[in-house]
Every structure is written in C-alpha cells, then in structure tokens.
C-alpha cells in the first residue's frame, strides 16, 4: 500500500495520516487534468479508478474530513451515515477485496423482532402482521405492480404519484397513512413520489444480496483504506463557492480564497449543497430544475448507550416502532456483545429535535424512554445526536424525488460542458453506498472512453 503524497487541512478528520503543509501560493496556481469536488465515497472511488488509469487528478473536500455520508463520529464512536453493504454490491465489494478491508456479517441483527408502542401502550409482540403499524407501508406496497428491471424507475412515468396515493389505493386509511409515515424513510409520504419506493423495492429484489455486512472498526476503516492507497493531492476544508466553465477550462473558487483550474471537473456534491454554489455552467433545463428543486431526506439520529440490558428485565425486544417523536428505536449493533441503540427520526419529524439543544434532546429522550420502558430508568446514557438535515456539507441524507421529478433524471446527470456529475443521486440502478460507487464508475467511463 502506498502513502499519499499529501493531505492538507485535515483538522480533526481522525484518519491518522501525516499532514503536509502546502504554501497557499502553490495551491492557488495548481493545474490538473481532472478536479474532483467532494471527498465522499463517489469522489474517492472515482479518484481511485482514475489514478489506476494514470490520470492526473486533484480532489477537494469542503469539510475537515473525508468520507461524506460514510461517517464514523469519533466523539461518540458510532457510524452515523451509510454503513450497510450487501454481499452482491459489485463495485463496493470489489473495492473491499482490492483493499483487503475486513467485514462483519450483521444479517441476523437486521432481522430481530421489534416491539410496538402505540397510543400509550407497549406491545412486546404485535398480534398480526397485516395490522402491524410498523409494516403497513410494506403490506400496501406489496400489492402494487413491481418494476421488472433496476433501471426502470426513472422511465416509469405512469407510476409517478404521491406515495400516499399509492398506499391509500392499496388499502390504507388516513389514520394508517399517518402511522406508515413513521416507518417510511422519506420526508412525507403525502409529498414524495411513489417512484422512490418502487426503486427501493426493485433494488432489494434484483440486487440479489443475501447478507448485510459492516466494516470492522466502522466505515472509517474503509475510507482510510481508500485514502491510504491514493497518491494524488487531496485537500480538505476547501468549500467550493463558485464554478465557471469556459471553452477549454473550468475555474473553481473556494471559500478560503484559493482557486483551481482544470480541464475537467467532476462534482459529487449533493444537489442540496450544489444549489448554493455560484455556477456559470450551461445546464440543460431539467438539470437546472433538478439542482434547484429536488429535496433530500432529513434524518436525525439520537445515539444511546446502555449500562444494563433493560430489555431482558422487561422481556421486550430492544428495537421498537413508536408513535412518539422518537419514532423508531433500532439496534445498530455489529457484534453479539454490543447493543448500539439509535432513535431514528425521518422527514418532518426531525424538526421536533433539530430545534433543541443537546441537553434538551438528552433530557427529553431519556424521560420518554423511561415512560415507554420503565425498566430503562438509570440504565441508558445519552451519547449524542446527528442531524443530516443540519449538517452543512449535505443538508440531508439522500435524494428524494417529488412527483414529476424522476422524469428529469437522465437530463440531470448529463455532463454539462467540461463539468460531470457523480454521487448516489446520479446512479441509474443502485441505491445508497453501491449507488455512489456505481456513479463513480459511470463518470470514469465518460472521462476515459
């Protein structure tokens, strides 16, 4: 494994790499063939592919760390972003093997039973599947037509309606729609397009993964392995404020005043932040609308640590679906001796906590847990909260198409002049982590073929 030439301004990234100070005058005059914006998985994997092909590149990351939405927060020692890897994630698993990154099989933890807390009553086990409030959306979605291919979703305009309309037509009442909204990983089922759910369902069906894996030591071990394999310059704390595409070159300006010039630029920035950049680029009409308008799903996580196994005392599964502001309580453990407890709040429900201080969140969460599960009193410790909606470098967890917006997809991911677009939001087939890697492969082919 080779050491990278230099990583600058890494502040508290926790990568454990030697830092080299580069004079600002040198940085300002850097020229390169390809400039990659964003140091998440798509940007890093693209850098990895391009470097293997002998291409000259520089990567700029706006925050003080690398990894993007693959984020192991050092202060609480928890992964707060994407971490689940299907064993049939072709691009990611090939990279894992190339870099010899150690994985842990967590499949059995994903299938643990869940308690239900509804209308002030805790149910250790719900009596029947068809009325389980945590499963309502899946029961209704299962009655809908299914896609026949992974890349059919953006072409299926006939299926483009609000998710709530689809669910209601397949049997859910207005009351049940409210309950289903808690389980749905979207901002609001009455606003989001059903296309998102169709695509997710197709990915689960056609991807073919039988196991779910995590990275041993957290996602940081994977990100570290990629970074340590690269030799190209990588700069952190380079928040891009403007992109200007001219006939033969692209000019980039960062918040710190540094400037970069390259033949090609690849933006892996989520549209939720790219829309804040001053851009002089000849976008097509749908591309401009997509960058300006498509929302990103809000997710807030409240991380807890247990001092004692209270779920054994009250003989109730640790995981819970609730109709409280805590929404879903998940066991995010990777090993049998671990119980990583996370309260997972989606969409508009995040506003309840995102307006609170850390102290207020801790106080509310522990009190509400005591109300739901009296056995937890004195046995839980608050670790911290992570809000992807408030995180300035993403402003959301992942792209979420509204009604009519999926039809913009093919136009929105096209190269515009010398500017190309990667990131999970530009993946044709896959979702999440594999989608990010898939998009890097697509842009690599655009640049080298």
Secondary structure by P-SEA (a helix, b strand, c coil): cccccccccccccccbbbbbbbbaaaaaaccccbbbccccaaaaaaaaaaaaacccbbbbbccccccccccccccccccccccccccccaaaaaaaaaabbbbbbcccccccbbbbbccccccccccccccccccaaaaaaaacccccccccccccccccccaaaaaaaacccaaaaaaaaaaccccccccccaaaaaaaaaaaccccccbbbbccccaaaaaaaaaaaccccccccccccbbbbcccbbbbbccccbbbbccbbbbcccccccccccccccccaaaaaaaacbbbbbbbbbbbbbcccccccccccccccccccccccccccccccccccccccccccccccccccaaaaaaaaaaaaaaacccccccccccccccccccccccccbbbbcccccccccccccccccbbbbccccccccccaaaaaaaaaaaaaaccc
